[in-house]
Amino acid sequence: MQIITAPIIKEHWHIYAVVCESGDEFAVKIGVSSNPRKRYAELRVAIPYKSVMLHALVGTKKKAYGLEGKLHFFFDGRNTRGEWFFFSLEDKEEFHIPMRAYFKEFTGRNLVWEKIMSEDLERKLLPLNYTPSNWMRRCVKN
């Protein structure tokens, strides 16, 4: 009997895309993080629109940043500021096709996004018994 084991991934770096739809277009922030949920929580504060984070495990930090750089270069003509890129809703495939191709090139795997919704993130950040006065008492006590 042959035993098949999964490859050991020593580093857990993800490529992510924060997607914000507004009218007939959407903005995408393409970035890298070892903790996508935490990164989305940091970014979510500054995003005025409903958004979603899509992320996928790349592996090593070097591969993740290499993939991010390649995507930023590819989408340079759509860049608005920093790591943000604009697309019309009709151009969704112009975003997804290069993402899938470059992900496969860098990882050898097909791209399968995991999704974090902003609503889910907000529910998980605060404890169920949260009130501002409870939070203040804990801060003052410690």
N, CA, C and O atoms as a GROMACS GRO file, in nm:
protein
  568
    1MET      N    1   0.084  -0.117   0.000
    1MET     CA    2   0.000   0.000   0.000
    1MET      C    3   0.089   0.125   0.000
    1MET      O    4   0.182   0.135   0.080
    2GLN      N    5   0.060   0.218  -0.089
    2GLN     CA    6   0.137   0.340  -0.101
    2GLN      C    7   0.071   0.451  -0.018
    2GLN      O    8  -0.050   0.472  -0.027
    3ILE      N    9   0.152   0.519   0.060
    3ILE     CA   10   0.100   0.630   0.141
    3ILE      C   11   0.130   0.760   0.068
    3ILE      O   12   0.245   0.788   0.034
    4ILE      N   13   0.026   0.838   0.045
    4ILE     CA   14   0.041   0.966  -0.023
    4ILE      C   15   0.029   1.076   0.082
    4ILE      O   16  -0.069   1.082   0.157
    5THR      N   17   0.128   1.162   0.087
    5THR     CA   18   0.124   1.271   0.184
    5THR      C   19   0.116   1.404   0.112
    5THR      O   20   0.168   1.420   0.001
    6ALA      N   21   0.052   1.497   0.176
    6ALA     CA   22   0.042   1.632   0.120
    6ALA      C   23   0.176   1.702   0.138
    6ALA      O   24   0.248   1.675   0.234
    7PRO      N   25   0.211   1.792   0.046
    7PRO     CA   26   0.337   1.865   0.062
    7PRO      C   27   0.331   1.955   0.186
    7PRO      O   28   0.227   2.012   0.218
    8ILE      N   29   0.444   1.965   0.252
    8ILE     CA   30   0.452   2.051   0.371
    8ILE      C   31   0.482   2.193   0.324
    8ILE      O   32   0.581   2.218   0.256
    9ILE      N   33   0.394   2.284   0.361
    9ILE     CA   34   0.414   2.424   0.325
    9ILE      C   35   0.465   2.495   0.449
    9ILE      O   36   0.394   2.508   0.548
   10LYS      N   37   0.589   2.541   0.442
   10LYS     CA   38   0.650   2.604   0.559
   10LYS      C   39   0.604   2.747   0.577
   10LYS      O   40   0.602   2.798   0.689
   11GLU      N   41   0.568   2.811   0.470
   11GLU     CA   42   0.522   2.949   0.479
   11GLU      C   43   0.380   2.957   0.424
   11GLU      O   44   0.345   2.889   0.328
   12HIS      N   45   0.301   3.041   0.486
   12HIS     CA   46   0.161   3.054   0.448
   12HIS      C   47   0.133   3.197   0.403
   12HIS      O   48   0.070   3.275   0.475
   13TRP      N   49   0.178   3.231   0.285
   13TRP     CA   50   0.155   3.364   0.229
   13TRP      C   51   0.046   3.355   0.125
   13TRP      O   52   0.043   3.263   0.042
   14HIS      N   53  -0.045   3.451   0.129
   14HIS     CA   54  -0.161   3.454   0.041
   14HIS      C   55  -0.155   3.574  -0.051
   14HIS      O   56  -0.104   3.680  -0.015
   15ILE      N   57  -0.208   3.556  -0.171
   15ILE     CA   58  -0.237   3.670  -0.259
   15ILE      C   59  -0.382   3.704  -0.230
   15ILE      O   60  -0.465   3.615  -0.212
   16TYR      N   61  -0.414   3.832  -0.225
   16TYR     CA   62  -0.553   3.867  -0.201
   16TYR      C   63  -0.599   3.977  -0.295
   16TYR      O   64  -0.519   4.052  -0.351
   17ALA      N   65  -0.729   3.983  -0.310
   17ALA     CA   66  -0.793   4.089  -0.388
   17ALA      C   67  -0.912   4.137  -0.307
   17ALA      O   68  -1.006   4.062  -0.281
   18VAL      N   69  -0.908   4.264  -0.266
   18VAL     CA   70  -1.023   4.324  -0.200
   18VAL      C   71  -1.104   4.389  -0.311
   18VAL      O   72  -1.054   4.476  -0.382
   19VAL      N   73  -1.228   4.347  -0.327
   19VAL     CA   74  -1.313   4.391  -0.437
   19VAL      C   75  -1.426   4.480  -0.383
   19VAL      O   76  -1.501   4.439  -0.295
   20CYS      N   77  -1.435   4.601  -0.438
   20CYS     CA   78  -1.540   4.696  -0.401
   20CYS      C   79  -1.617   4.734  -0.526
   20CYS      O   80  -1.559   4.788  -0.620
   21GLU      N   81  -1.746   4.705  -0.528
   21GLU     CA   82  -1.829   4.744  -0.642
   21GLU      C   83  -1.895   4.878  -0.614
   21GLU      O   84  -1.941   4.905  -0.503
   22SER      N   85  -1.898   4.961  -0.718
   22SER     CA   86  -1.963   5.092  -0.707
   22SER      C   87  -2.024   5.124  -0.843
   22SER      O   88  -1.953   5.156  -0.938
   23GLY      N   89  -2.155   5.115  -0.850
   23GLY     CA   90  -2.222   5.143  -0.978
   23GLY      C   91  -2.188   5.039  -1.081
   23GLY      O   92  -2.208   4.920  -1.060
   24ASP      N   93  -2.137   5.085  -1.196
   24ASP     CA   94  -2.106   4.992  -1.306
   24ASP      C   95  -1.958   4.960  -1.315
   24ASP      O   96  -1.911   4.914  -1.419
   25GLU      N   97  -1.884   4.983  -1.207
   25GLU     CA   98  -1.742   4.947  -1.206
   25GLU      C   99  -1.704   4.890  -1.070
   25GLU      O  100  -1.779   4.899  -0.973
   26PHE      N  101  -1.585   4.832  -1.067
   26PHE     CA  102  -1.537   4.783  -0.939
   26PHE      C  103  -1.389   4.813  -0.926
   26PHE      O  104  -1.315   4.814  -1.024
   27ALA      N  105  -1.347   4.836  -0.802
   27ALA     CA  106  -1.207   4.860  -0.770
   27ALA      C  107  -1.154   4.737  -0.700
   27ALA      O  108  -1.224   4.672  -0.623
   28VAL      N  109  -1.028   4.705  -0.729
   28VAL     CA  110  -0.965   4.588  -0.670
   28VAL      C  111  -0.830   4.628  -0.613
   28VAL      O  112  -0.750   4.692  -0.681
   29LYS      N  113  -0.805   4.592  -0.490
   29LYS     CA  114  -0.673   4.609  -0.430
   29LYS      C  115  -0.607   4.473  -0.431
   29LYS      O  116  -0.660   4.378  -0.374
   30ILE      N  117  -0.493   4.464  -0.495
   30ILE     CA  118  -0.420   4.338  -0.503
   30ILE      C  119  -0.302   4.347  -0.407
   30ILE      O  120  -0.221   4.439  -0.416
   31GLY      N  121  -0.293   4.251  -0.315
   31GLY     CA  122  -0.186   4.254  -0.217
   31GLY      C  123  -0.147   4.116  -0.170
   31GLY      O  124  -0.194   4.014  -0.221
   32VAL      N  125  -0.059   4.114  -0.070
   32VAL     CA  126  -0.003   3.991  -0.015
   32VAL      C  127  -0.013   3.998   0.137
   32VAL      O  128   0.007   4.105   0.196
   33SER      N  129  -0.043   3.887   0.200
   33SER     CA  130  -0.049   3.883   0.346
   33SER      C  131  -0.030   3.741   0.396
   33SER      O  132  -0.065   3.645   0.329
   34SER      N  133   0.028   3.730   0.515
   34SER     CA  134   0.036   3.599   0.580
   34SER      C  135  -0.088   3.574   0.666
   34SER      O  136  -0.110   3.463   0.714
   35ASN      N  137  -0.169   3.679   0.685
   35ASN     CA  138  -0.292   3.667   0.763
   35ASN      C  139  -0.401   3.750   0.696
   35ASN      O  140  -0.424   3.865   0.734
   36PRO      N  141  -0.469   3.693   0.595
   36PRO     CA  142  -0.567   3.770   0.518
   36PRO      C  143  -0.681   3.828   0.601
   36PRO      O  144  -0.724   3.941   0.576
   37ARG      N  145  -0.731   3.755   0.699
   37ARG     CA  146  -0.842   3.805   0.781
   37ARG      C  147  -0.800   3.930   0.857
   37ARG      O  148  -0.875   4.028   0.862
   38LYS      N  149  -0.682   3.928   0.916
   38LYS     CA  150  -0.632   4.045   0.989
   38LYS      C  151  -0.608   4.162   0.894
   38LYS      O  152  -0.642   4.277   0.925
   39ARG      N  153  -0.551   4.134   0.778
   39ARG     CA  154  -0.525   4.240   0.680
   39ARG      C  155  -0.655   4.304   0.633
   39ARG      O  156  -0.662   4.426   0.619
   40TYR      N  157  -0.757   4.223   0.609
   40TYR     CA  158  -0.886   4.277   0.566
   40TYR      C  159  -0.947   4.364   0.676
   40TYR      O  160  -1.006   4.469   0.646
   41ALA      N  161  -0.933   4.323   0.800
   41ALA     CA  162  -0.984   4.404   0.911
   41ALA      C  163  -0.915   4.540   0.913
   41ALA      O  164  -0.979   4.642   0.939
   42GLU      N  165  -0.785   4.542   0.885
   42GLU     CA  166  -0.710   4.670   0.880
   42GLU      C  167  -0.759   4.757   0.764
   42GLU      O  168  -0.779   4.877   0.781
   43LEU      N  169  -0.777   4.697   0.649
   43LEU     CA  170  -0.818   4.772   0.530
   43LEU      C  171  -0.964   4.815   0.537
   43LEU      O  172  -0.999   4.923   0.488
   44ARG      N  173  -1.047   4.734   0.595
   44ARG     CA  174  -1.193   4.756   0.595
   44ARG      C  175  -1.232   4.891   0.654
   44ARG      O  176  -1.331   4.951   0.611
   45VAL      N  177  -1.156   4.939   0.749
   45VAL     CA  178  -1.184   5.067   0.814
   45VAL      C  179  -1.184   5.182   0.713
   45VAL      O  180  -1.260   5.278   0.729
   46ALA      N  181  -1.099   5.174   0.611
   46ALA     CA  182  -1.084   5.284   0.516
   46ALA      C  183  -1.163   5.266   0.387
   46ALA      O  184  -1.154   5.350   0.298
   47ILE      N  185  -1.241   5.159   0.376
   47ILE     CA  186  -1.315   5.133   0.253
   47ILE      C  187  -1.459   5.179   0.270
   47ILE      O  188  -1.532   5.125   0.353
   48PRO      N  189  -1.502   5.279   0.192
   48PRO     CA  190  -1.637   5.334   0.211
   48PRO      C  191  -1.749   5.251   0.148
   48PRO      O  192  -1.867   5.280   0.170
   49TYR      N  193  -1.716   5.149   0.069
   49TYR     CA  194  -1.817   5.070  -0.001
   49TYR      C  195  -1.821   4.928   0.055
   49TYR      O  196  -1.728   4.883   0.121
   50LYS      N  197  -1.930   4.860   0.026
   50LYS     CA  198  -1.939   4.718   0.059
   50LYS      C  199  -1.828   4.646  -0.017
   50LYS      O  200  -1.805   4.673  -0.135
   51SER      N  201  -1.761   4.556   0.050
   51SER     CA  202  -1.648   4.490  -0.014
   51SER      C  203  -1.641   4.343   0.026
   51SER      O  204  -1.711   4.298   0.117
   52VAL      N  205  -1.556   4.271  -0.043
   52VAL     CA  206  -1.528   4.131  -0.014
   52VAL      C  207  -1.380   4.108  -0.039
   52VAL      O  208  -1.321   4.168  -0.128
   53MET      N  209  -1.320   4.021   0.040
   53MET     CA  210  -1.180   3.984   0.016
   53MET      C  211  -1.177   3.843  -0.039
   53MET      O  212  -1.236   3.751   0.017
   54LEU      N  213  -1.107   3.827  -0.149
   54LEU     CA  214  -1.079   3.697  -0.206
   54LEU      C  215  -0.932   3.670  -0.179
   54LEU      O  216  -0.849   3.758  -0.200
   55HIS      N  217  -0.899   3.550  -0.134
   55HIS     CA  218  -0.758   3.520  -0.111
   55HIS      C  219  -0.729   3.374  -0.143
   55HIS      O  220  -0.817   3.289  -0.139
   56ALA      N  221  -0.603   3.348  -0.174
   56ALA     CA  222  -0.560   3.212  -0.206
   56ALA      C  223  -0.417   3.193  -0.158
   56ALA      O  224  -0.334   3.282  -0.170
   57LEU      N  225  -0.391   3.076  -0.104
   57LEU     CA  226  -0.259   3.043  -0.054
   57LEU      C  227  -0.161   3.027  -0.170
   57LEU      O  228  -0.184   2.949  -0.262
   58VAL      N  229  -0.052   3.103  -0.164
   58VAL     CA  230   0.053   3.093  -0.265
   58VAL      C  231   0.164   3.002  -0.213
   58VAL      O  232   0.211   2.914  -0.285
   59GLY      N  233   0.206   3.024  -0.090
   59GLY     CA  234   0.315   2.944  -0.032
   59GLY      C  235   0.418   3.036   0.029
   59GLY      O  236   0.392   3.101   0.131
   60THR      N  237   0.535   3.043  -0.031
   60THR     CA  238   0.643   3.122   0.027
   60THR      C  239   0.622   3.271   0.006
   60THR      O  240   0.551   3.314  -0.085
   61LYS      N  241   0.686   3.348   0.091
   61LYS     CA  242   0.680   3.494   0.081
   61LYS      C  243   0.736   3.540  -0.053
   61LYS      O  244   0.681   3.631  -0.116
   62LYS      N  245   0.844   3.478  -0.097
   62LYS     CA  246   0.908   3.515  -0.224
   62LYS      C  247   0.812   3.494  -0.342
   62LYS      O  248   0.799   3.580  -0.428
   63LYS      N  249   0.745   3.379  -0.344
   63LYS     CA  250   0.650   3.352  -0.452
   63LYS      C  251   0.532   3.449  -0.447
   63LYS      O  252   0.487   3.499  -0.550
   64ALA      N  253   0.482   3.475  -0.327
   64ALA     CA  254   0.366   3.564  -0.312
   64ALA      C  255   0.398   3.704  -0.361
   64ALA      O  256   0.320   3.763  -0.435
   65TYR      N  257   0.513   3.758  -0.322
   65TYR     CA  258   0.550   3.892  -0.367
   65TYR      C  259   0.585   3.895  -0.515
   65TYR      O  260   0.563   3.996  -0.582
   66GLY      N  261   0.640   3.785  -0.567
   66GLY     CA  262   0.667   3.776  -0.711
   66GLY      C  263   0.537   3.780  -0.790
   66GLY      O  264   0.527   3.849  -0.891
   67LEU      N  265   0.438   3.704  -0.744
   67LEU     CA  266   0.306   3.702  -0.810
   67LEU      C  267   0.240   3.839  -0.801
   67LEU      O  268   0.184   3.887  -0.900
   68GLU      N  269   0.245   3.902  -0.685
   68GLU     CA  270   0.186   4.035  -0.669
   68GLU      C  271   0.250   4.134  -0.766
   68GLU      O  272   0.180   4.211  -0.832
   69GLY      N  273   0.383   4.132  -0.775
   69GLY     CA  274   0.453   4.224  -0.866
   69GLY      C  275   0.414   4.202  -1.012
   69GLY      O  276   0.395   4.297  -1.087
   70LYS      N  277   0.403   4.076  -1.050
   70LYS     CA  278   0.364   4.042  -1.188
   70LYS      C  279   0.222   4.094  -1.217
   70LYS      O  280   0.197   4.148  -1.325
   71LEU      N  281   0.131   4.079  -1.123
   71LEU     CA  282  -0.008   4.125  -1.141
   71LEU      C  283  -0.014   4.278  -1.145
   71LEU      O  284  -0.085   4.335  -1.228
   72HIS      N  285   0.060   4.344  -1.057
   72HIS     CA  286   0.063   4.490  -1.059
   72HIS      C  287   0.116   4.541  -1.194
   72HIS      O  288   0.063   4.638  -1.249
   73PHE      N  289   0.219   4.477  -1.246
   73PHE     CA  290   0.275   4.516  -1.375
   73PHE      C  291   0.173   4.493  -1.486
   73PHE      O  292   0.153   4.578  -1.573
   74PHE      N  293   0.107   4.376  -1.484
   74PHE     CA  294   0.010   4.343  -1.587
   74PHE      C  295  -0.107   4.441  -1.590
   74PHE      O  296  -0.152   4.482  -1.696
   75PHE      N  297  -0.157   4.478  -1.472
   75PHE     CA  298  -0.273   4.566  -1.461
   75PHE      C  299  -0.235   4.714  -1.451
   75PHE      O  300  -0.320   4.797  -1.417
   76ASP      N  301  -0.112   4.749  -1.478
   76ASP     CA  302  -0.064   4.886  -1.462
   76ASP      C  303  -0.152   4.990  -1.532
   76ASP      O  304  -0.172   5.098  -1.477
   77GLY      N  305  -0.202   4.960  -1.649
   77GLY     CA  306  -0.288   5.054  -1.723
   77GLY      C  307  -0.420   5.081  -1.654
   77GLY      O  308  -0.489   5.177  -1.688
   78ARG      N  309  -0.458   4.998  -1.557
   78ARG     CA  310  -0.583   5.015  -1.483
   78ARG      C  311  -0.559   5.071  -1.343
   78ARG      O  312  -0.653   5.088  -1.265
   79ASN      N  313  -0.434   5.099  -1.312
   79ASN     CA  314  -0.398   5.147  -1.179
   79ASN      C  315  -0.451   5.286  -1.156
   79ASN      O  316  -0.439   5.374  -1.242
   80THR      N  317  -0.509   5.307  -1.038
   80THR     CA  318  -0.559   5.440  -1.003
   80THR      C  319  -0.472   5.504  -0.898
   80THR      O  320  -0.442   5.623  -0.904
   81ARG      N  321  -0.431   5.425  -0.800
   81ARG     CA  322  -0.348   5.476  -0.693
   81ARG      C  323  -0.295   5.358  -0.611
   81ARG      O  324  -0.372   5.270  -0.573
   82GLY      N  325  -0.166   5.357  -0.586
   82GLY     CA  326  -0.109   5.249  -0.506
   82GLY      C  327  -0.136   5.113  -0.566
   82GLY      O  328  -0.097   5.085  -0.679
   83GLU      N  329  -0.203   5.027  -0.489
   83GLU     CA  330  -0.232   4.890  -0.533
   83GLU      C  331  -0.377   4.874  -0.577
   83GLU      O  332  -0.427   4.762  -0.581
   84TRP      N  333  -0.446   4.984  -0.609
   84TRP     CA  334  -0.586   4.980  -0.650
   84TRP      C  335  -0.599   4.988  -0.802
   84TRP      O  336  -0.531   5.068  -0.867
   85PHE      N  337  -0.686   4.905  -0.857
   85PHE     CA  338  -0.708   4.895  -1.001
   85PHE      C  339  -0.858   4.900  -1.028
   85PHE      O  340  -0.937   4.839  -0.955
   86PHE      N  341  -0.899   4.971  -1.135
   86PHE     CA  342  -1.041   4.983  -1.171
   86PHE      C  343  -1.075   4.898  -1.292
   86PHE      O  344  -0.997   4.886  -1.386
   87PHE      N  345  -1.194   4.838  -1.287
   87PHE     CA  346  -1.248   4.758  -1.396
   87PHE      C  347  -1.396   4.792  -1.408
   87PHE      O  348  -1.460   4.829  -1.310
   88SER      N  349  -1.450   4.780  -1.531
   88SER     CA  350  -1.596   4.790  -1.545
   88SER      C  351  -1.652   4.652  -1.513
   88SER      O  352  -1.581   4.552  -1.518
   89LEU      N  353  -1.781   4.647  -1.481
   89LEU     CA  354  -1.842   4.517  -1.451
   89LEU      C  355  -1.836   4.423  -1.571
   89LEU      O  356  -1.833   4.301  -1.555
   90GLU      N  357  -1.832   4.481  -1.690
   90GLU     CA  358  -1.821   4.399  -1.812
   90GLU      C  359  -1.682   4.338  -1.828
   90GLU      O  360  -1.664   4.242  -1.903
   91ASP      N  361  -1.583   4.392  -1.755
   91ASP     CA  362  -1.444   4.347  -1.768
   91ASP      C  363  -1.402   4.244  -1.664
   91ASP      O  364  -1.283   4.224  -1.642
   92LYS      N  365  -1.498   4.180  -1.599
   92LYS     CA  366  -1.462   4.086  -1.491
   92LYS      C  367  -1.363   3.980  -1.537
   92LYS      O  368  -1.270   3.947  -1.464
   93GLU      N  369  -1.384   3.928  -1.657
   93GLU     CA  370  -1.292   3.825  -1.706
   93GLU      C  371  -1.152   3.881  -1.732
   93GLU      O  372  -1.054   3.808  -1.723
   94GLU      N  373  -1.143   4.010  -1.764
   94GLU     CA  374  -1.011   4.072  -1.782
   94GLU      C  375  -0.934   4.077  -1.651
   94GLU      O  376  -0.812   4.094  -1.651
   95PHE      N  377  -1.004   4.064  -1.541
   95PHE     CA  378  -0.939   4.053  -1.411
   95PHE      C  379  -0.908   3.907  -1.380
   95PHE      O  380  -0.796   3.874  -1.341
   96HIS      N  381  -1.006   3.819  -1.398
   96HIS     CA  382  -0.991   3.680  -1.356
   96HIS      C  383  -0.896   3.597  -1.442
   96HIS      O  384  -0.822   3.515  -1.388
   97ILE      N  385  -0.896   3.616  -1.572
   97ILE     CA  386  -0.811   3.534  -1.660
   97ILE      C  387  -0.662   3.550  -1.626
   97ILE      O  388  -0.595   3.449  -1.606
   98PRO      N  389  -0.608   3.673  -1.617
   98PRO     CA  390  -0.466   3.686  -1.579
   98PRO      C  391  -0.439   3.637  -1.437
   98PRO      O  392  -0.333   3.580  -1.410
   99MET      N  393  -0.534   3.659  -1.346
   99MET     CA  394  -0.515   3.610  -1.208
   99MET      C  395  -0.495   3.458  -1.208
   99MET      O  396  -0.404   3.407  -1.143
  100ARG      N  397  -0.581   3.389  -1.281
  100ARG     CA  398  -0.572   3.241  -1.287
  100ARG      C  399  -0.441   3.197  -1.354
  100ARG      O  400  -0.374   3.105  -1.306
  101ALA      N  401  -0.406   3.263  -1.463
  101ALA     CA  402  -0.286   3.223  -1.538
  101ALA      C  403  -0.158   3.245  -1.457
  101ALA      O  404  -0.073   3.157  -1.450
  102TYR      N  405  -0.145   3.362  -1.396
  102TYR     CA  406  -0.024   3.390  -1.318
  102TYR      C  407  -0.018   3.309  -1.190
  102TYR      O  408   0.090   3.270  -1.146
  103PHE      N  409  -0.132   3.282  -1.128
  103PHE     CA  410  -0.134   3.198  -1.008
  103PHE      C  411  -0.082   3.059  -1.044
  103PHE      O  412  -0.001   3.002  -0.970
  104LYS      N  413  -0.128   3.005  -1.155
  104LYS     CA  414  -0.084   2.871  -1.200
  104LYS      C  415   0.067   2.873  -1.230
  104LYS      O  416   0.138   2.778  -1.196
  105GLU      N  417   0.114   2.980  -1.293
  105GLU     CA  418   0.256   2.993  -1.325
  105GLU      C  419   0.342   2.992  -1.198
  105GLU      O  420   0.448   2.929  -1.195
  106PHE      N  421   0.299   3.061  -1.095
  106PHE     CA  422   0.380   3.074  -0.974
  106PHE      C  423   0.365   2.957  -0.877
  106PHE      O  424   0.457   2.927  -0.802
  107THR      N  425   0.249   2.891  -0.878
  107THR     CA  426   0.225   2.786  -0.778
  107THR      C  427   0.214   2.646  -0.837
  107THR      O  428   0.233   2.547  -0.766
  108GLY      N  429   0.184   2.636  -0.967
  108GLY     CA  430   0.160   2.506  -1.027
  108GLY      C  431   0.021   2.451  -0.996
  108GLY      O  432  -0.009   2.336  -1.029
  109ARG      N  433  -0.064   2.532  -0.934
  109ARG     CA  434  -0.199   2.490  -0.897
  109ARG      C  435  -0.302   2.582  -0.961
  109ARG      O  436  -0.271   2.694  -1.001
  110ASN      N  437  -0.425   2.533  -0.972
  110ASN     CA  438  -0.535   2.616  -1.019
  110ASN      C  439  -0.577   2.711  -0.907
  110ASN      O  440  -0.572   2.676  -0.789
  111LEU      N  441  -0.617   2.829  -0.944
  111LEU     CA  442  -0.660   2.929  -0.848
  111LEU      C  443  -0.799   2.896  -0.796
  111LEU      O  444  -0.894   2.881  -0.873
  112VAL      N  445  -0.809   2.884  -0.665
  112VAL     CA  446  -0.937   2.865  -0.598
  112VAL      C  447  -0.943   2.969  -0.486
  112VAL      O  448  -0.869   2.961  -0.388
  113TRP      N  449  -1.031   3.066  -0.504
  113TRP     CA  450  -1.043   3.174  -0.407
  113TRP      C  451  -1.116   3.128  -0.282
  113TRP      O  452  -1.212   3.051  -0.290
  114GLU      N  453  -1.070   3.175  -0.167
  114GLU     CA  454  -1.148   3.169  -0.044
  114GLU      C  455  -1.204   3.309  -0.026
  114GLU      O  456  -1.140   3.407  -0.064
  115LYS      N  457  -1.323   3.319   0.031
  115LYS     CA  458  -1.390   3.449   0.039
  115LYS      C  459  -1.413   3.489   0.184
  115LYS      O  460  -1.453   3.407   0.267
  116ILE      N  461  -1.387   3.617   0.213
  116ILE     CA  462  -1.422   3.676   0.343
  116ILE      C  463  -1.515   3.792   0.313
  116ILE      O  464  -1.476   3.887   0.244
  117MET      N  465  -1.637   3.786   0.364
  117MET     CA  466  -1.734   3.894   0.345
  117MET      C  467  -1.715   3.997   0.456
  117MET      O  468  -1.682   3.960   0.569
  118SER      N  469  -1.736   4.123   0.426
  118SER     CA  470  -1.719   4.226   0.528
  118SER      C  471  -1.815   4.205   0.645
  118SER      O  472  -1.779   4.231   0.759
  119GLU      N  473  -1.937   4.157   0.618
  119GLU     CA  474  -2.033   4.134   0.724
  119GLU      C  475  -1.984   4.025   0.820
  119GLU      O  476  -2.000   4.037   0.941
  120ASP      N  477  -1.925   3.919   0.766
  120ASP     CA  478  -1.872   3.811   0.850
  120ASP      C  479  -1.757   3.862   0.936
  120ASP      O  480  -1.745   3.825   1.053
  121LEU      N  481  -1.675   3.944   0.879
  121LEU     CA  482  -1.560   3.998   0.951
  121LEU      C  483  -1.606   4.081   1.069
  121LEU      O  484  -1.553   4.069   1.179
  122GLU      N  485  -1.705   4.167   1.047
  122GLU     CA  486  -1.755   4.253   1.153
  122GLU      C  487  -1.814   4.172   1.268
  122GLU      O  488  -1.796   4.207   1.384
  123ARG      N  489  -1.885   4.064   1.236
  123ARG     CA  490  -1.943   3.981   1.341
  123ARG      C  491  -1.836   3.911   1.423
  123ARG      O  492  -1.854   3.891   1.543
  124LYS      N  493  -1.725   3.874   1.361
  124LYS     CA  494  -1.623   3.798   1.432
  124LYS      C  495  -1.526   3.887   1.509
  124LYS      O  496  -1.453   3.837   1.594
  125LEU      N  497  -1.524   4.015   1.481
  125LEU     CA  498  -1.430   4.103   1.549
  125LEU      C  499  -1.474   4.136   1.691
  125LEU      O  500  -1.390   4.150   1.780
  126LEU      N  501  -1.603   4.150   1.715
  126LEU     CA  502  -1.653   4.191   1.846
  126LEU      C  503  -1.715   4.072   1.919
  126LEU      O  504  -1.786   3.992   1.857
  127PRO      N  505  -1.690   4.060   2.049
  127PRO     CA  506  -1.756   3.953   2.125
  127PRO      C  507  -1.906   3.978   2.132
  127PRO      O  508  -1.951   4.091   2.113
  128LEU      N  509  -1.981   3.873   2.159
  128LEU     CA  510  -2.127   3.884   2.162
  128LEU      C  511  -2.176   3.980   2.270
  128LEU      O  512  -2.277   4.047   2.251
  129ASN      N  513  -2.105   3.988   2.383
  129ASN     CA  514  -2.150   4.075   2.492
  129ASN      C  515  -2.087   4.214   2.483
  129ASN      O  516  -2.080   4.286   2.583
  130TYR      N  517  -2.042   4.253   2.365
  130TYR     CA  518  -1.974   4.380   2.348
  130TYR      C  519  -2.069   4.499   2.367
  130TYR      O  520  -2.176   4.505   2.307
  131THR      N  521  -2.027   4.590   2.450
  131THR     CA  522  -2.087   4.724   2.457
  131THR      C  523  -1.971   4.818   2.482
  131THR      O  524  -1.871   4.776   2.540
  132PRO      N  525  -1.979   4.942   2.442
  132PRO     CA  526  -1.867   5.033   2.464
  132PRO      C  527  -1.826   5.040   2.612
  132PRO      O  528  -1.707   5.051   2.642
  133SER      N  529  -1.922   5.035   2.704
  133SER     CA  530  -1.887   5.045   2.845
  133SER      C  531  -1.810   4.921   2.892
  133SER      O  532  -1.717   4.934   2.971
  134ASN      N  533  -1.847   4.800   2.844
  134ASN     CA  534  -1.770   4.680   2.879
  134ASN      C  535  -1.628   4.691   2.829
  134ASN      O  536  -1.533   4.658   2.901
  135TRP      N  537  -1.613   4.737   2.707
  135TRP     CA  538  -1.480   4.750   2.647
  135TRP      C  539  -1.395   4.849   2.725
  135TRP      O  540  -1.278   4.823   2.750
  136MET      N  541  -1.453   4.963   2.764
  136MET     CA  542  -1.380   5.064   2.840
  136MET      C  543  -1.338   5.010   2.976
  136MET      O  544  -1.226   5.036   3.020
  137ARG      N  545  -1.425   4.935   3.043
  137ARG     CA  546  -1.390   4.879   3.174
  137ARG      C  547  -1.270   4.785   3.162
  137ARG      O  548  -1.180   4.786   3.246
  138ARG      N  549  -1.269   4.703   3.055
  138ARG     CA  550  -1.156   4.611   3.037
  138ARG      C  551  -1.028   4.689   3.012
  138ARG      O  552  -0.923   4.652   3.064
  139CYS      N  553  -1.033   4.796   2.934
  139CYS     CA  554  -0.914   4.875   2.902
  139CYS      C  555  -0.860   4.945   3.027
  139CYS      O  556  -0.739   4.948   3.050
  140VAL      N  557  -0.948   5.000   3.106
  140VAL     CA  558  -0.907   5.072   3.226
  140VAL      C  559  -0.851   4.976   3.329
  140VAL      O  560  -0.753   5.006   3.397
  141LYS      N  561  -0.915   4.858   3.342
  141LYS     CA  562  -0.874   4.760   3.440
  141LYS      C  563  -0.733   4.708   3.412
  141LYS      O  564  -0.656   4.685   3.505
  142ASN      N  565  -0.700   4.688   3.284
  142ASN     CA  566  -0.570   4.631   3.247
  142ASN      C  567  -0.466   4.733   3.237
  142ASN      O  568  -0.351   4.701   3.207
   0.00000   0.00000   0.00000
